[in-house]
């Protein structure tokens, strides 16, 4: 079984209680006037390889993968994608096979992000920028996987 991991930037999870991240209250006369309290969680201060919103975007996907014993993950990203890096770290941690479909042509020199992904055992499939636009097309994905069946 292959699990396709699509995480979009507008996808928000607002459950912060599970992490020990300090909240900062923001004070403003407008808030006081309307009896409103506003807090900010500084996710940018989290330490570790996966920090900030990537943790929240991936948490439930990986819970699903582990619960259902799915061993193959396929996701998409650019050559400098923090998403690919975060997924590669989690796939290595949970011993999952990870295939990153990378937008753009293969270069002889691999950038630091993709180098870390490769160190985490990610297998890269490069696709043209034109084809990458088809990533939400089921026929394209099926064709891509059938051509690369030997890696799955």
C-alpha positions in Angstrom: 0.0 0.0 0.0 1.2 3.5 -0.8 0.2 6.6 1.1 0.1 9.9 -0.7 0.9 12.8 1.6 -0.4 16.1 0.4 0.0 18.9 2.9 -1.1 22.4 1.8 -0.1 25.6 3.5 -3.7 26.6 4.3 -4.2 23.4 6.3 -4.2 24.4 9.9 -4.4 22.5 13.2 -5.0 24.6 16.2 -4.4 22.1 19.0 -1.3 23.3 20.8 -1.7 21.8 24.2 0.3 18.7 23.4 3.5 20.7 23.0 5.3 22.6 25.7 5.5 25.9 23.9 5.2 29.1 25.9 2.2 31.3 25.1 2.6 35.1 25.1 -0.4 37.3 25.7 -0.8 40.3 23.4 -2.2 43.3 25.1 -4.1 46.0 23.2 -6.8 48.5 24.2 -9.1 47.1 21.5 -8.9 43.6 23.1 -9.6 45.0 26.6 -12.5 47.0 25.3 -14.1 43.9 23.9 -13.0 41.6 26.7 -10.9 39.5 24.4 -7.6 37.8 25.3 -5.1 37.1 22.5 -2.2 34.7 22.8 0.6 33.8 20.5 2.6 30.6 20.5 6.1 31.1 19.2 6.5 27.9 17.2 9.6 29.4 15.6 11.4 29.0 18.9 10.9 25.2 18.9 14.1 23.3 18.8 14.7 20.1 16.8 14.7 19.0 13.2 11.0 19.4 12.7 9.6 22.6 14.2 6.8 25.0 13.9 3.8 24.3 11.7 5.4 21.3 10.0 4.9 19.3 13.2 1.2 20.1 13.1 0.8 19.5 9.4 2.4 16.1 9.6 1.3 14.8 13.0 -2.1 13.3 11.9 -0.7 11.9 8.6 2.0 10.0 10.4 -0.4 8.8 13.1 -2.5 7.4 10.3 0.5 5.7 8.7 1.7 4.1 11.8 -1.7 3.0 13.0 -2.5 1.4 9.6 1.0 -0.1 9.2 1.5 1.7 5.9 5.2 1.4 4.8 5.4 3.5 1.6 5.0 7.3 1.5 5.0 9.4 -1.6 4.8 13.2 -1.5 5.7 16.2 -3.7 8.0 19.2 -3.2 10.5 21.5 -4.7 14.3 21.0 -4.5 14.5 23.2 -1.5 11.4 21.9 0.2 11.3 21.9 4.0 8.2 19.6 3.6 10.3 16.9 1.9 13.0 17.3 4.7 10.4 17.0 7.5 8.8 14.0 5.9 12.2 12.3 5.3 13.1 12.8 9.0 9.8 11.2 10.1 10.0 8.4 7.6 13.5 7.5 8.8 12.4 7.7 12.4 9.4 5.3 11.7 11.3 3.1 9.2 9.0 4.0 6.3 10.0 3.9 2.6 9.8 7.5 1.3 9.6 8.6 -2.3 10.0 12.4 -2.9 8.7 13.6 -6.2 10.8 16.7 -6.8 9.9 19.5 -9.1 12.6 20.3 -11.6 15.4 18.6 -13.4 18.1 16.6 -11.6 21.3 18.6 -11.0 24.8 17.2 -10.6 25.2 19.1 -7.4 22.6 18.3 -4.8 21.6 21.1 -2.5 21.8 20.7 1.3 18.1 20.0 1.8 18.0 17.2 -0.7 21.3 15.9 0.6 19.7 15.6 4.1 16.7 13.9 2.5 19.0 11.4 0.8 20.8 10.8 4.1 17.3 10.0 5.5 16.9 7.3 2.8 14.5 9.3 0.6 14.3 8.1 -3.0 14.0 11.0 -5.4 11.9 11.0 -8.6 12.5 14.2 -10.6 9.7 15.5 -12.7 9.6 18.5 -15.1 8.0 21.7 -13.8 5.3 21.2 -16.4 4.5 17.7 -15.2 4.7 18.8 -11.6 1.6 20.9 -12.2 -0.3 17.6 -12.7 0.4 16.3 -9.2 -3.3 16.4 -8.3 -4.3 14.5 -11.4 -4.9 10.9 -10.5 -4.0 9.7 -14.0 -0.7 11.4 -13.9 0.2 10.0 -10.5 -0.9 6.5 -11.6 1.2 6.7 -14.7 4.2 8.1 -12.8 4.0 5.2 -10.3 3.6 2.6 -13.0 6.7 3.8 -14.7 8.6 3.8 -11.4 7.0 0.6 -10.1 10.4 -1.0 -9.6 11.0 1.4 -6.7 7.8 0.8 -4.8 
